[in-house]
Amino acid sequence: MAGNSLFQLRGDTAANWTSNNPTLAAREPGYETDTGRFKLGDAATAWTSLAYFGIPNIQSVSSASTVTPTFKNDEVKITALAAACQLLNWTGLAAEGWGIVVRIKDNGTARALTYDTKYRAMGTALPSTTIINKTLYLAFVYNLTDDKFDLVSATQEA
């Protein structure tokens, strides 16, 4: 029989996926019929903890003295930073050229920023403080050869 194959994704509404919270098999796709978004399983992570495929994943932190980004996220958003903060080395499976943005805003008081061992400045210094009530963006690219998170851009709100 030539050319008559059907490939169908497992699908349900976002609410049903969330309430049932299944763990998908490795590489098994799950499709939200009402949002058009999907996730890929890894045989270990429940639905609500999986990242959407093709949609930026944001790790949100309101305030912490240490922040540990993960490679599953595209952005780390730190809001209302109320203490000095150290960015710890990423966790998870590292990929050559993986980019991530760290967005930081303090709570009205300038806060000290420090970095773990795998952060490296590339043409611009790693910022050492926030500026009161101003958003700071840090863009990093992972360099697998050197096992470093290279800062390729640091931009402060004017």
C-alpha positions in Angstrom: 0.0 0.0 0.0 1.7 3.2 -1.1 1.4 6.6 0.5 -1.5 6.0 2.9 0.0 6.5 6.3 -1.5 8.5 9.2 0.6 10.2 11.8 -1.5 11.6 14.7 -0.3 13.4 17.8 -1.7 12.7 21.3 -3.9 15.7 22.0 -6.1 17.3 24.6 -7.0 20.7 25.9 -4.5 22.7 28.0 -6.8 22.3 31.0 -7.0 18.5 30.6 -3.2 18.1 30.1 -2.6 20.2 33.3 -5.2 18.4 35.4 -4.1 14.9 34.3 -0.4 15.9 34.3 0.9 12.8 32.5 4.6 11.9 32.0 5.1 11.5 28.3 7.5 8.8 26.9 10.8 9.9 25.6 10.3 12.0 22.4 6.5 11.5 22.7 4.7 14.7 21.6 1.7 16.1 23.4 -0.5 18.6 21.6 -2.8 21.2 23.1 -5.8 21.2 20.9 -7.1 24.6 22.1 -3.7 26.5 22.1 -1.9 24.9 19.2 1.2 24.4 21.4 3.0 21.2 22.1 5.6 19.6 24.4 8.0 16.7 24.0 8.3 14.1 26.7 11.5 12.8 28.3 10.0 9.8 30.2 10.8 11.5 33.5 9.1 14.9 33.7 5.4 15.5 34.3 3.4 17.6 31.8 3.3 20.8 33.9 7.1 20.8 34.3 7.9 20.3 30.6 8.8 23.2 28.4 6.6 24.1 25.4 8.4 23.3 22.2 9.4 26.3 20.1 8.2 28.9 22.7 10.7 30.7 24.9 10.8 29.3 28.4 11.3 31.8 31.2 12.6 31.1 34.7 11.1 33.7 37.0 12.7 34.7 40.3 11.3 37.6 42.4 14.4 37.9 44.6 17.2 35.6 45.7 20.8 35.8 46.9 21.7 33.0 44.4 20.1 32.1 41.1 20.8 28.9 39.2 19.7 29.1 35.6 18.9 25.9 33.7 19.6 25.1 30.1 15.9 24.3 29.5 15.2 28.1 29.9 15.7 30.8 27.3 15.5 33.7 29.8 16.0 34.2 33.5 13.8 37.0 34.8 14.8 38.4 38.2 12.4 41.0 39.5 12.4 43.1 42.7 15.9 42.0 43.6 16.2 42.7 47.3 19.7 41.4 48.1 23.1 41.0 46.6 22.9 38.2 44.0 25.2 35.6 42.6 24.5 34.0 39.3 25.5 30.3 39.7 26.6 28.1 36.9 23.8 26.7 34.7 22.5 23.2 35.3 21.2 20.7 32.8 22.6 19.5 29.5 24.8 22.1 27.9 24.7 22.7 24.2 27.3 24.5 22.0 26.1 28.0 21.1 23.1 27.9 23.4 22.0 31.5 24.2 20.2 32.7 27.2 19.2 36.2 28.5 19.3 37.2 32.1 17.0 40.1 32.9 17.5 41.8 36.3 15.6 44.6 38.1 16.2 45.6 41.7 13.5 46.6 44.2 14.6 50.3 44.4 18.0 49.8 45.9 21.1 49.1 43.8 22.3 45.5 44.4 25.7 43.8 44.0 26.0 41.2 41.3 28.6 38.4 41.3 29.1 35.4 39.0 30.1 31.8 39.4 33.3 30.3 37.8 31.9 29.7 34.3 30.9 33.2 33.4 33.3 35.1 31.2 33.3 38.7 29.9 33.7 39.0 26.1 34.4 42.6 25.1 32.3 44.1 27.9 32.7 43.6 31.7 30.3 41.6 33.8 28.2 44.2 35.6 28.9 44.4 39.3 25.8 46.2 40.4 22.3 47.0 39.3 21.2 50.6 38.8 18.2 51.7 41.0 14.9 50.8 39.3 16.5 50.2 35.9 16.3 46.9 33.9 19.6 45.2 33.1 19.8 42.6 30.3 22.7 40.2 30.1 23.0 38.0 27.0 25.2 34.9 27.2 26.3 32.3 24.7 27.6 28.9 25.9 31.1 28.1 24.6 31.4 24.3 24.9 35.1 24.2 24.0 36.0 26.4 26.9 33.0 25.4 29.1 32.2 29.1 29.7 29.1 31.3 29.5 30.4 34.2 27.4 28.8 37.6 28.0 28.2 38.9 24.5 26.0 41.9 25.5 25.1 43.9 28.6 22.5 46.5 28.2 21.2 48.8 30.9 17.9 50.8 30.7 18.6 54.5 30.2 
